[in-house]
Amino acid sequence: MNAINLTREEISEITGKTRSKAQYRALLGMGVPCKLRADGVPIVCRRAYEQKMGVDITEKDKENSTEPNFEMLA
């Protein structure tokens, strides 16, 4: 199951930074939409990040769908 927001480890890997303020600045510099929590830790919506990185969300949603793939039955 994918979490709605990126994990702290993922944000650190993406930005190459360990400190929250530096991560926030790096994310903004990359054009990734993010917010700061009350404690200063950046929050990044996984879907927004994936869209920014060019992931085709419709295909991803299709993969995660709980509806059967009827095309496979033909």
C-alpha positions in Angstrom: 0.0 0.0 0.0 1.3 3.4 -0.9 1.0 6.1 1.7 -0.7 9.4 0.7 2.5 11.4 1.5 6.1 10.7 0.9 8.0 9.3 3.9 10.8 11.2 5.6 13.3 8.8 4.1 11.9 9.4 0.6 12.1 13.1 1.0 15.7 12.8 2.2 16.6 10.6 -0.8 14.9 13.0 -3.3 16.5 16.1 -2.0 19.8 14.8 -0.8 19.3 16.8 2.4 18.8 15.7 6.0 17.6 18.9 7.6 13.9 19.8 7.2 14.4 23.4 6.1 17.0 22.4 3.5 14.7 19.7 2.3 11.8 22.3 2.0 14.0 24.7 0.0 15.2 21.9 -2.3 11.7 20.7 -2.9 10.5 24.2 -3.8 13.6 24.6 -6.0 12.6 21.5 -7.9 9.1 22.8 -8.3 7.6 20.1 -6.1 4.5 21.3 -4.2 4.9 20.9 -0.5 3.8 22.3 2.9 5.5 22.5 6.2 4.1 20.8 9.3 3.9 22.8 12.5 7.2 21.2 13.6 8.9 22.4 10.3 9.0 19.0 8.6 8.0 19.1 4.9 5.0 17.2 3.7 4.8 16.1 0.1 1.8 14.5 -1.5 2.9 11.4 -3.3 0.5 11.9 -6.2 1.7 15.6 -6.7 5.4 14.4 -6.7 4.7 11.6 -9.1 2.9 14.0 -11.5 5.8 16.4 -11.3 8.2 13.6 -12.1 6.1 12.6 -15.2 4.4 9.5 -13.9 1.2 8.7 -15.9 -1.3 8.7 -13.0 -4.1 7.1 -15.1 -1.9 4.1 -15.7 -0.8 3.9 -12.1 -4.5 4.1 -11.0 -5.3 1.3 -13.4 -2.6 -0.9 -11.8 -3.9 -0.2 -8.3 -7.5 -0.7 -9.2 -9.5 -3.3 -7.3 -11.7 -3.9 -10.4 -10.9 -7.0 -12.4 -9.0 -6.6 -15.6 -11.6 -7.9 -18.1 -9.3 -7.5 -21.0 -7.3 -10.4 -19.7 -10.3 -12.7 -20.1 -10.6 -12.2 -23.8 
